[in-house]
């Protein structure tokens, strides 16, 4: 039961971090938690973001928001979904 409660706490922190990120970055950029599997999460970023400069800043901002809640995460990889790009 302890592991389940711990996982819920991690999930809650990630969701709170995303909500905080969206609070100061929206509408320019928004983040959405798509999946959480073991030690990996998949987050979708969308909005009218500049992809030629400062793209990594959005990712770092989310990582810092989550770090402020006591979780240490790192970016494993990112890609731009060209199919949905405008």
Residue frames as a rotation matrix with the C-alpha (Angstrom) as fourth column:
UNK 1
0.564 0.826 0.000 0.00
0.826 -0.564 0.000 0.00
0.000 0.000 -1.000 0.00
UNK 2
0.307 -0.530 -0.790 2.90
0.283 -0.742 0.608 2.37
-0.908 -0.411 -0.078 0.69
UNK 3
-0.722 -0.604 0.336 4.14
0.463 -0.061 0.884 2.15
-0.514 0.795 0.324 -2.90
UNK 4
-0.099 0.776 0.623 0.69
0.950 -0.114 0.292 3.06
0.297 0.621 -0.726 -4.23
UNK 5
0.757 0.373 -0.536 0.48
0.568 -0.782 0.258 6.11
-0.323 -0.500 -0.804 -1.96
UNK 6
-0.125 -0.892 -0.434 3.99
0.244 -0.451 0.858 7.14
-0.962 0.002 0.275 -2.99
UNK 7
-0.693 -0.087 0.716 3.09
0.713 0.067 0.698 6.86
-0.109 0.994 0.016 -6.68
UNK 8
0.389 0.895 0.218 -0.05
0.893 -0.424 0.149 8.94
0.226 0.136 -0.965 -6.13
UNK 9
0.557 -0.258 -0.789 2.06
0.356 -0.784 0.508 11.58
-0.750 -0.564 -0.345 -4.44
UNK 10
-0.599 -0.798 0.070 4.46
0.344 -0.177 0.922 11.66
-0.723 0.576 0.381 -7.39
UNK 11
-0.386 0.547 0.743 1.54
0.896 0.030 0.443 11.90
0.221 0.836 -0.502 -9.82
UNK 12
0.656 0.681 -0.326 -0.02
0.748 -0.644 0.158 14.71
-0.103 -0.348 -0.932 -7.83
UNK 13
0.143 -0.694 -0.706 3.25
0.235 -0.669 0.705 16.64
-0.961 -0.267 0.068 -7.79
UNK 14
-0.767 -0.416 0.488 3.67
0.535 0.003 0.845 16.26
-0.352 0.910 0.220 -11.53
UNK 15
0.022 0.872 0.490 0.11
0.936 -0.191 0.296 17.45
0.352 0.452 -0.820 -12.15
UNK 16
0.700 0.197 -0.687 0.62
0.539 -0.776 0.327 20.41
-0.469 -0.599 -0.649 -9.79
UNK 17
-0.313 -0.899 -0.308 3.85
0.292 -0.399 0.869 21.30
-0.904 0.182 0.387 -11.57
UNK 18
-0.672 0.149 0.725 2.09
0.736 0.024 0.677 21.22
0.084 0.989 -0.126 -14.94
UNK 19
0.453 0.891 -0.008 -0.76
0.875 -0.443 0.194 23.35
0.170 -0.095 -0.981 -13.58
UNK 20
0.417 -0.393 -0.819 1.75
0.353 -0.761 0.545 25.88
-0.837 -0.517 -0.179 -12.27
UNK 21
-0.687 -0.684 0.245 3.61
0.436 -0.118 0.892 25.91
-0.581 0.720 0.379 -15.62
UNK 22
-0.327 0.652 0.684 0.34
0.881 -0.051 0.470 26.47
0.341 0.756 -0.558 -17.48
UNK 23
0.532 0.576 -0.621 -0.56
0.799 -0.585 0.141 29.26
-0.282 -0.571 -0.771 -15.06
UNK 24
0.311 -0.458 -0.833 2.35
-0.032 -0.881 0.472 31.45
-0.950 -0.120 -0.288 -16.13
UNK 25
-0.752 -0.653 0.087 3.12
0.043 0.082 0.996 30.20
-0.658 0.753 -0.033 -19.66
UNK 26
-0.251 0.740 0.625 -0.39
0.949 0.316 0.008 29.95
-0.192 0.594 -0.781 -21.15
UNK 27
0.751 0.603 0.269 -1.61
-0.190 0.587 -0.787 30.84
-0.633 0.540 0.555 -23.69
UNK 28
0.253 -0.730 -0.635 1.82
-0.967 -0.219 -0.133 30.99
-0.042 0.648 -0.761 -25.36
UNK 29
-0.542 -0.458 -0.705 2.69
-0.446 0.868 -0.220 27.48
0.713 0.195 -0.674 -24.21
UNK 30
0.402 0.657 0.638 0.72
-0.915 0.282 0.287 24.79
0.009 -0.699 0.715 -22.44
UNK 31
-0.759 -0.615 -0.215 1.74
-0.587 0.789 -0.182 21.38
0.281 -0.012 -0.960 -21.12
UNK 32
0.440 0.894 0.080 -0.41
-0.881 0.412 0.233 18.27
0.175 -0.173 0.969 -20.84
UNK 33
-0.494 -0.548 0.675 0.53
-0.683 0.725 0.089 15.02
-0.538 -0.417 -0.733 -19.09
UNK 34
0.054 0.481 -0.875 -0.11
-0.899 0.405 0.167 12.20
0.435 0.777 0.455 -21.57
UNK 35
0.668 0.123 -0.734 1.34
0.070 0.971 0.227 9.18
0.741 -0.203 0.640 -19.78
UNK 36
0.120 -0.661 0.741 3.18
-0.987 -0.161 0.016 8.22
0.109 -0.733 -0.671 -16.65
UNK 37
0.862 0.104 -0.497 4.83
-0.170 0.981 -0.091 4.81
0.478 0.163 0.863 -16.81
UNK 38
0.467 -0.713 -0.523 7.27
0.858 0.509 0.072 3.76
0.215 -0.482 0.849 -14.12
UNK 39
0.001 -0.592 -0.806 9.98
0.651 -0.611 0.450 6.38
-0.759 -0.525 0.385 -14.03
UNK 40
-0.909 -0.301 0.288 9.05
0.409 -0.508 0.758 8.10
-0.082 0.807 0.585 -17.29
UNK 41
0.068 0.927 -0.369 6.41
0.350 -0.369 -0.861 10.65
-0.934 -0.071 -0.349 -18.14
UNK 42
-0.594 -0.130 0.794 5.31
0.801 -0.182 0.570 11.91
0.071 0.975 0.212 -21.54
UNK 43
-0.060 0.504 -0.862 4.25
0.398 -0.779 -0.484 15.55
-0.915 -0.372 -0.154 -21.69
UNK 44
0.002 0.157 0.988 2.76
0.985 -0.173 0.026 17.27
0.175 0.972 -0.155 -24.72
UNK 45
-0.455 -0.156 -0.877 3.60
0.334 -0.943 -0.005 20.94
-0.826 -0.295 0.481 -25.16
UNK 46
-0.195 0.424 0.885 1.39
0.968 -0.064 0.244 23.00
0.160 0.904 -0.397 -27.42
UNK 47
0.504 0.382 -0.775 0.47
0.476 -0.871 -0.119 26.58
-0.720 -0.309 -0.621 -28.17
UNK 48
0.938 -0.177 0.298 1.99
0.161 -0.539 -0.827 29.42
0.307 0.824 -0.477 -30.14
UNK 49
0.635 -0.766 -0.102 5.56
0.175 0.014 0.984 28.66
-0.753 -0.643 0.143 -29.14
UNK 50
0.600 -0.576 -0.555 8.69
-0.800 -0.424 -0.425 29.80
0.009 0.699 -0.715 -30.91
UNK 51
0.920 -0.233 0.315 10.49
0.188 0.968 0.168 26.67
-0.345 -0.096 0.934 -32.08
UNK 52
0.606 -0.738 0.295 13.49
0.347 -0.089 -0.934 28.49
0.716 0.669 0.202 -33.55
UNK 53
-0.462 -0.759 0.458 14.66
-0.181 -0.425 -0.887 30.01
0.868 -0.493 0.059 -30.29
UNK 54
-0.597 0.129 0.792 14.13
-0.788 -0.282 -0.547 29.14
0.152 -0.951 0.270 -26.68
UNK 55
0.208 0.711 -0.672 12.31
-0.464 0.676 0.572 25.84
0.861 0.193 0.471 -27.20
UNK 56
-0.281 -0.409 -0.868 14.31
0.475 0.726 -0.496 24.23
0.834 -0.552 -0.010 -24.42
UNK 57
-0.879 -0.034 0.476 13.27
-0.322 -0.694 -0.644 27.04
0.352 -0.719 0.599 -22.05
UNK 58
0.115 0.990 0.075 9.72
-0.840 0.057 0.540 25.66
0.531 -0.125 0.838 -21.96
UNK 59
0.424 -0.015 -0.906 10.98
0.164 0.985 0.061 22.23
0.891 -0.174 0.420 -20.95
UNK 60
-0.629 -0.744 -0.223 13.31
0.409 -0.072 -0.910 23.68
0.661 -0.664 0.350 -18.32
UNK 61
-0.572 0.488 0.660 10.52
-0.691 -0.720 -0.067 25.81
0.442 -0.494 0.749 -16.86
UNK 62
0.540 0.798 -0.266 8.37
-0.538 0.571 0.620 22.72
0.647 -0.192 0.738 -16.36
UNK 63
0.140 -0.575 -0.806 11.28
0.493 0.747 -0.447 20.81
0.859 -0.335 0.388 -14.82
UNK 64
-0.833 -0.467 0.296 11.88
0.033 -0.576 -0.817 23.68
0.552 -0.671 0.495 -12.37
UNK 65
-0.109 0.878 0.466 8.20
-0.855 -0.322 0.408 23.83
0.508 -0.354 0.785 -11.42
UNK 66
0.709 0.355 -0.609 8.24
-0.110 0.909 0.402 20.12
0.696 -0.218 0.684 -10.62
UNK 67
-0.247 -0.881 -0.403 11.60
0.501 0.240 -0.831 20.40
0.829 -0.407 0.382 -8.84
UNK 68
-0.630 0.068 0.773 10.11
-0.515 -0.781 -0.352 23.07
0.580 -0.620 0.528 -6.57
UNK 69
0.458 0.864 0.211 7.62
-0.804 0.300 0.514 20.39
0.380 -0.405 0.832 -5.47
UNK 70
0.231 -0.479 0.847 10.42
-0.777 0.433 0.457 18.02
-0.586 -0.764 -0.272 -4.46
UNK 71
0.731 0.008 0.682 10.88
0.299 0.895 -0.332 15.88
-0.613 0.447 0.652 -7.57
UNK 72
-0.146 -0.847 -0.511 14.05
-0.510 -0.378 0.772 15.77
-0.848 0.373 -0.377 -9.64
UNK 73
0.673 0.393 0.627 13.31
0.351 0.576 -0.738 15.08
-0.651 0.717 0.249 -13.32
UNK 74
-0.434 -0.776 -0.457 15.38
-0.198 -0.412 0.889 15.36
-0.879 0.476 0.025 -16.47
UNK 75
0.514 0.549 -0.659 14.55
-0.738 -0.110 -0.666 15.65
-0.438 0.829 0.349 -20.13
UNK 76
0.069 -0.439 0.896 15.27
0.180 0.889 0.422 12.39
-0.981 0.132 0.141 -21.93
UNK 77
-0.813 -0.291 0.505 14.30
0.547 -0.081 0.833 13.48
-0.201 0.953 0.225 -25.45
UNK 78
-0.015 0.833 -0.553 11.95
-0.008 -0.553 -0.833 15.75
-1.000 -0.008 0.015 -27.34
UNK 79
-0.781 -0.151 0.607 10.60
0.591 0.138 0.795 16.04
-0.203 0.979 -0.018 -30.83
UNK 80
-0.586 0.606 -0.538 8.31
-0.559 -0.783 -0.274 18.30
-0.587 0.140 0.797 -32.81
UNK 81
-0.215 0.638 0.740 5.17
0.551 0.705 -0.448 16.73
-0.807 0.311 -0.503 -34.21
UNK 82
-0.927 -0.252 -0.279 5.36
-0.071 -0.611 0.788 18.09
-0.369 0.750 0.548 -37.75
UNK 83
-0.652 0.731 0.202 1.95
0.661 0.418 0.623 16.65
0.371 0.539 -0.756 -38.61
UNK 84
0.362 0.844 -0.396 0.22
0.930 -0.294 0.223 18.96
0.071 -0.449 -0.891 -36.14
UNK 85
-0.521 -0.628 -0.578 2.51
0.639 -0.736 0.225 21.97
-0.567 -0.252 0.784 -36.58
UNK 86
0.623 0.733 0.273 0.95
0.754 -0.471 -0.458 25.19
-0.207 0.491 -0.846 -37.73
